[in-house]
Amino acid sequence: MKHITLISLLLLTQTVHSQTDSLPLLRYHLSGYLKALPSLTFDHIADDTYGLYIIHNRINQKLEICEQTTVRLEMRNRLFTGDYISLIPGYADLLETDKGLVDLTFNWLEEDELIGNSTFDRAQVDWYGGKWEVTLGRQRINWGVHTVWNPNDWFNSFNFLDFDYVERPGSDAVRVQYNLGNSRKLELAVAPGKLANDDVAALRYGFHLKTYDIQLLGGLYKDNIAAGLGFAGNLGNAGWKGELSWFRPYDSFTDTSGRISLTTGFDYIFSNGIFAQVGWLYNKVTDAPLSAGTFIYTSDARQLMPFEHTVMVMASYAFNPLLNANAAILWEPEHNSLIVFPTLAYSLGDNLVASAILQLYAGEVLDTYQVASTSVFVDVKWNWRVK
């Protein structure tokens, strides 16, 4: 059934595309990319090496109807092979997991050493009318303002280390925005959960104060009452951003304490073109990180890193129009854990970019400080667009 649905949606969009010449009120846009992402992970604890190889195709479709309505349908298609398929139990089932209210993720190929997976992470209708904007369906609700961590991103929290998913996940939600004027906006978003106590519903009020954009949040985050604050502006010649979210279980509100997730950071462009950032994240953790296994981590707005405190230093520099370098270092002081994350990108031609990426993890493992693992990635990406 899923295969039939996929084929029908693709045929429908192609039919609309063929009609755009005769119907000027319909404008269809088609774009995407194709990338190869081979990687090797060196497990220095087990003294072993694992390979994972991914072919990643993304298709973005947008249909503009008159001036008021837009329909978006976007999907990612990936083909996996490598050691992780046999090493990680239930790897195919993990890829097929869809956290949304509607199941839009499926495996279309499952062999011993090969898995094909597709997911629709955008399937939404936008309506614009005067000061109103209403969005229905699977969408990205991005309320985060900080560059690295987003405690205010209640609907679509993500892992900073997951560089392959630049679009970020979507939520099955209803979102209503009202423009109050003078840089003020009021938003209401509701995302029913698939599981019990998994609903997210919140109000956001955004406004401008002197040189700062500020937002206030309040609502329900899963089984918690939640409140949040975010800001972005300048402090002298440097940019300054921050976010704070507070969560407290509503079914035991009087006899439990709340949890805080807090981040702030500064960014600055030097005269030689180097763009530098520093940041700090605090979040209460459920378990202290004791081994390299804690680096395998799924993001949650209440706990964006598996450490109570994380300090980040990051810098980027364009050597020339073709060659760019970026490096981030994340440090956790309690156990002196370290994540080194450099990237080197080079343009091979129009819409074709090759990147070399390293992720190194070091920390205390069994009372010994050592490099736990090193992962090396090669990312070759071709962007395409049909005008």
Secondary structure, DSSP 8 states (H G I E B T S, - for coil): -HHHHHHHHHHHHHHHHHHTTT-TTEEEEEEEEEEEEEEEEEETTTTEEEEEEEEEEEEEEEEEETTTEEEEEEEEEEEEEETHHHHSTTHHHHHH---SSS--EEEEEE-SS-EEEEEEEEEEEEEEETTEEEEEEEE------SSS--TT--SS---TT-TT-TT---EEEEEEEEEEETTEEEEEEEE--SSTT--EEEEEEEEEETTEEEEEEEEEETTEEEEEEEEEEEETTEEEEEEEEEEEESTTSTTS--EEEEEEEEEEE-TTS-EEEEEEEEE--SS---SGGGGS---BTTBSSSSSEEEEEEEEEESSSSEEEEEEEEEETTTTEEEEEEEEEEEEETTEEEEEEEEEEEEEETTEEEEEEEEEEEEEEEEEEE-
